Amino acid sequence: MDYIGIDIGSTASKIAVLKNNFNYFSIPTGWNSKETASAIQKMLLEKGIDVTSEEVHTIATGYGRISVAYADAVVTEITCHAKGGLHLYGQDCSIVDVGGQDTKVITVEQGAVSDFLMNDKCSAGTGKFIEIMANRLGLTIDELFELAQKGNAISISSLCTVFAESEVINFMGEGRAKADIAAGVVDSVAKKVAALGFKCRLSKSVILTGGISHCNYFAELMSRKLKTEVIPMELGRYAGAIGAALIARERFSE
């Protein structure tokens, strides 16, 4: 049996294939989730996995989960990220997921979700905010974080992405150091994510998932904001897909 977890996010789609072990790959989501789901099906077939086979079971999650017509079922992001984060860390924890469209904080106790909060009303404090600001500064996201470590954070006070971008443009016009602006952008995101975290009942162990989950600098910054250790996860971006694949195995294993 092959168990497939597909997490179609607003920016990237992550796929976890569970047989004896996990294998992973990801692709940009693009503008159409249905086309992305079709592309994933073709890529799986190239790897020798036919999602229409009775020997393959698929769970879809994420922003575009309803677009995966060949999925056996769809499951919420909260459930999948909780199970995936628990698998990655190996024990109960709180999960801070900075996604492209939203930010989630999930606490898992005794293997089940005990508390969660999601910020999906504004892109500030999400991956989209980081992407917009990186583009404005002419940087990739990885370059933004690398440069931010060298700067002294400038305060970005706006809670709205549009107004925050205006602040950044003004700083650029004033000739402020790019490293200081980059540091301000990352600090602004960390503040907003931490504010969400303080509203949720956090466990002693906190891990990062999502597109910047591998970033040690952001984890250190979040640790200072939350006043508790936040642990980066190298495979954290696949947490939702991993959780979906594990759920597929639970539901459909013989």
Backbone torsions as a table, in degrees:
resi	resn	phi	psi	omega
1	MET	NA	141.4	171.1
2	ASP	-113.5	134.8	178.9
3	TYR	-117.9	122.1	-173.0
4	ILE	-112.4	130.4	171.8
5	GLY	-113.0	125.0	-179.5
6	ILE	-121.0	119.8	179.6
7	ASP	-114.1	99.9	-179.6
8	ILE	-91.7	101.6	179.1
9	GLY	-90.4	176.7	-178.2
10	SER	-72.2	-24.4	-178.8
11	THR	-110.0	-48.2	-178.0
12	ALA	-132.0	151.9	176.0
13	SER	-112.6	130.1	-175.8
14	LYS	-113.9	138.7	-177.3
15	ILE	-127.1	130.8	175.1
16	ALA	-119.4	127.4	179.0
17	VAL	-111.5	119.6	-178.0
18	LEU	-112.6	117.6	171.0
19	LYS	-123.4	-100.6	170.6
20	ASN	-82.8	-35.8	177.1
21	ASN	-132.8	174.9	177.3
22	PHE	-89.7	142.6	166.6
23	ASN	-129.0	149.2	-173.1
24	TYR	-134.5	152.1	164.7
25	PHE	-157.8	163.5	-179.1
26	SER	-143.2	155.6	176.6
27	ILE	-141.7	155.8	174.0
28	PRO	-62.6	141.6	-179.6
29	THR	-70.8	-35.9	-178.3
30	GLY	75.1	-164.5	-173.3
31	TRP	-91.1	-15.8	-174.1
32	ASN	-129.7	111.7	-176.7
33	SER	-65.0	-32.1	179.0
34	LYS	-65.8	-40.6	177.0
35	GLU	-66.0	-37.0	177.6
36	THR	-63.7	-44.4	179.0
37	ALA	-60.8	-39.8	178.2
38	SER	-65.8	-40.3	178.4
39	ALA	-64.0	-38.8	178.2
40	ILE	-64.3	-42.2	178.8
41	GLN	-58.5	-43.7	-179.9
42	LYS	-66.4	-39.7	179.9
43	MET	-66.6	-37.8	176.7
44	LEU	-65.4	-39.9	179.3
45	LEU	-63.0	-37.8	176.4
46	GLU	-63.8	-25.1	177.8
47	LYS	-90.5	6.2	177.9
48	GLY	86.3	18.6	-178.5
49	ILE	-117.6	113.1	179.7
50	ASP	-98.6	109.3	-174.4
51	VAL	-67.4	-13.4	177.9
52	THR	-87.5	-6.9	-179.2
53	SER	-72.8	149.6	176.2
54	GLU	-69.8	-12.7	179.6
55	GLU	-90.7	2.2	-178.7
56	VAL	-125.3	132.0	178.3
57	HIS	-127.5	135.0	-171.4
58	THR	-126.5	134.4	171.1
59	ILE	-117.9	133.1	178.3
60	ALA	-109.8	145.4	177.2
61	THR	-145.8	178.2	176.8
62	GLY	93.5	-179.0	-177.2
63	TYR	-51.2	-40.8	-175.4
64	GLY	-109.4	28.0	-173.3
65	ARG	-61.3	-32.7	-177.3
66	ILE	-72.7	-9.1	179.4
67	SER	-84.3	-8.4	-178.1
68	VAL	-89.2	85.3	-172.9
69	ALA	-64.0	-26.2	-177.0
70	TYR	-89.4	1.0	178.3
71	ALA	-69.4	142.8	175.6
72	ASP	-70.8	-28.0	179.4
73	ALA	-164.2	160.5	172.4
74	VAL	-115.1	144.9	-176.7
75	VAL	-134.5	145.8	-177.0
76	THR	-63.5	154.6	179.2
77	GLU	-62.4	-38.8	-178.2
78	ILE	-58.5	-49.4	-178.8
79	THR	-62.0	-45.2	-177.0
80	CYS	-69.3	-42.9	179.6
81	HIS	-66.8	-35.5	177.2
82	ALA	-62.5	-48.1	-178.5
83	LYS	-67.9	-40.3	178.7
84	GLY	-67.2	-42.0	177.7
85	GLY	-63.9	-40.8	177.9
86	LEU	-61.9	-41.1	178.5
87	HIS	-64.3	-43.4	-177.9
88	LEU	-66.9	-41.0	-176.3
89	TYR	-86.7	-30.4	176.1
90	GLY	91.2	-0.9	177.6
91	GLN	-161.9	171.3	-179.3
92	ASP	-53.2	143.4	-177.0
93	CYS	-166.2	173.9	167.3
94	SER	-104.7	143.4	-174.8
95	ILE	-117.7	123.6	174.4
96	VAL	-106.5	110.8	-176.5
97	ASP	-111.3	110.5	176.7
98	VAL	-96.0	97.8	-177.8
99	GLY	-94.5	176.2	-179.8
100	GLY	-68.3	-35.5	-175.6
101	GLN	-105.8	-29.6	-177.4
102	ASP	-146.9	168.5	174.6
103	THR	-120.8	134.2	-178.2
104	LYS	-123.5	142.9	170.0
105	VAL	-123.9	122.4	-174.1
106	ILE	-129.2	130.7	175.5
107	THR	-110.0	128.9	-179.6
108	VAL	-111.4	124.0	176.5
109	GLU	-129.1	132.9	-177.7
110	GLN	52.8	37.8	174.9
111	GLY	79.5	3.7	-177.3
112	ALA	-131.3	155.7	178.8
113	VAL	-67.6	123.7	178.6
114	SER	-108.7	-20.6	179.4
115	ASP	-162.8	147.0	175.1
116	PHE	-159.5	154.9	173.8
117	LEU	-141.1	148.8	178.4
118	MET	-135.1	135.8	174.0
119	ASN	-107.7	104.9	-179.3
120	ASP	-129.1	17.5	-178.1
121	LYS	-94.2	-17.4	-177.4
122	CYS	-148.6	144.5	-177.7
123	SER	-78.8	-12.2	176.2
124	ALA	-62.2	133.2	-177.3
125	GLY	86.7	14.8	179.0
126	THR	-126.9	175.3	177.7
127	GLY	-61.7	-32.7	179.5
128	LYS	-62.6	-40.8	176.8
129	PHE	-59.5	-46.4	180.0
130	ILE	-61.8	-43.8	-179.4
131	GLU	-61.8	-44.9	-179.5
132	ILE	-62.2	-45.2	-178.1
133	MET	-68.9	-37.8	177.4
134	ALA	-62.3	-44.3	178.2
135	ASN	-60.9	-41.6	-179.8
136	ARG	-61.5	-35.2	-179.0
137	LEU	-88.7	0.5	179.7
138	GLY	70.9	33.8	-176.4
139	LEU	-125.4	156.7	165.5
140	THR	-78.6	167.8	179.4
141	ILE	-63.3	-42.7	178.8
142	ASP	-63.2	-39.4	177.7
143	GLU	-65.7	-36.1	178.2
144	LEU	-60.0	-47.2	-178.6
145	PHE	-68.4	-38.4	178.7
146	GLU	-63.3	-42.9	-179.8
147	LEU	-70.3	-36.5	-178.2
148	ALA	-59.1	-32.8	-179.5
149	GLN	-64.6	-20.8	-176.5
150	LYS	-95.5	-5.9	-173.6
151	GLY	-107.9	171.9	172.1
152	ASN	-107.2	119.3	-169.9
153	ALA	-60.4	126.8	170.2
154	ILE	-86.9	137.1	-179.3
155	SER	-69.2	124.5	172.8
156	ILE	-110.2	106.1	-167.6
157	SER	-88.3	-23.4	-174.3
158	SER	-66.2	137.8	177.3
159	LEU	-88.4	-12.6	-179.1
160	CYS	-101.2	137.1	-179.1
161	THR	-58.9	-42.6	-178.2
162	VAL	-61.2	-46.8	-179.4
163	PHE	-70.8	-35.0	177.7
164	ALA	-63.9	-38.6	177.4
165	GLU	-63.6	-36.9	176.7
166	SER	-62.8	-39.5	176.9
167	GLU	-60.5	-45.5	-179.7
168	VAL	-61.4	-42.7	178.5
169	ILE	-61.3	-40.5	178.2
170	ASN	-63.6	-42.5	178.5
171	PHE	-61.5	-40.7	178.4
172	MET	-63.4	-41.6	178.7
173	GLY	-64.7	-31.2	178.5
174	GLU	-77.9	-8.1	179.9
175	GLY	80.6	21.9	178.4
176	ARG	-66.9	150.9	-176.8
177	ALA	-60.8	135.1	-178.6
178	LYS	-61.1	-36.5	179.8
179	ALA	-63.1	-38.7	179.5
180	ASP	-68.2	-38.6	177.5
181	ILE	-66.2	-44.5	178.7
182	ALA	-59.4	-43.2	178.4
183	ALA	-62.6	-38.1	177.9
184	GLY	-64.9	-39.5	178.6
185	VAL	-62.4	-49.3	-178.0
186	VAL	-65.7	-40.2	178.7
187	ASP	-63.9	-37.9	178.4
188	SER	-61.6	-43.4	178.3
189	VAL	-64.1	-45.4	-178.9
190	ALA	-60.1	-39.6	178.7
191	LYS	-62.1	-44.8	-177.8
192	LYS	-68.1	-39.8	178.5
193	VAL	-67.2	-41.4	179.1
194	ALA	-63.3	-38.6	178.5
195	ALA	-60.1	-37.9	176.3
196	LEU	-68.6	-41.1	-179.4
197	GLY	-62.1	-37.2	-179.4
198	PHE	-66.7	-21.0	179.5
199	LYS	-85.2	-10.3	-178.4
200	CYS	-108.1	148.6	178.2
201	ARG	-77.7	103.0	-176.2
202	LEU	-85.6	146.1	173.4
203	SER	-84.5	178.1	-179.1
204	LYS	-69.3	-27.7	-179.5
205	SER	-107.3	126.6	-179.5
206	VAL	-125.4	129.7	179.1
207	ILE	-120.1	158.2	176.8
208	LEU	-100.6	135.3	168.4
209	THR	-128.4	175.3	-177.6
210	GLY	98.8	-176.7	-171.7
211	GLY	-64.2	-24.3	179.9
212	ILE	-110.7	20.7	-176.2
213	SER	-66.2	-20.8	-178.7
214	HIS	-86.0	-4.6	-171.3
215	CYS	-83.6	107.9	-179.1
216	ASN	-61.9	-37.6	-178.7
217	TYR	-62.9	-44.7	179.9
218	PHE	-66.8	-37.9	177.6
219	ALA	-62.4	-41.2	178.3
220	GLU	-65.1	-40.6	178.7
221	LEU	-64.4	-43.9	177.7
222	MET	-64.8	-34.4	177.8
223	SER	-61.1	-42.2	179.6
224	ARG	-68.5	-39.2	-178.4
225	LYS	-68.0	-42.6	-176.1
226	LEU	-88.0	-9.2	-179.4
227	LYS	59.7	35.0	173.6
228	THR	-155.3	155.3	-176.8
229	GLU	-67.1	128.7	174.2
230	VAL	-112.0	124.9	-169.9
231	ILE	-102.6	123.4	176.3
232	PRO	-71.3	149.3	179.0
233	MET	-122.7	119.0	-177.4
234	GLU	-59.7	-37.6	-179.9
235	LEU	-103.0	19.0	-175.2
236	GLY	-60.3	-28.1	-179.9
237	ARG	-66.5	-19.8	-179.6
238	TYR	-95.0	7.5	-174.6
239	ALA	-56.0	-45.6	-179.4
240	GLY	-63.4	-43.6	179.7
241	ALA	-66.9	-40.0	177.8
242	ILE	-62.0	-46.4	178.7
243	GLY	-60.4	-39.8	179.3
244	ALA	-64.3	-42.3	179.1
245	ALA	-64.8	-39.7	178.1
246	LEU	-64.9	-38.2	177.6
247	ILE	-66.4	-38.7	176.7
248	ALA	-59.7	-42.1	179.0
249	ARG	-65.8	-40.8	178.9
250	GLU	-61.6	-40.4	-173.7
251	ARG	-80.8	-32.3	-168.2
252	PHE	-119.9	-0.6	178.7
253	SER	-68.8	146.2	-177.9
254	GLU	-76.4	NA	NA
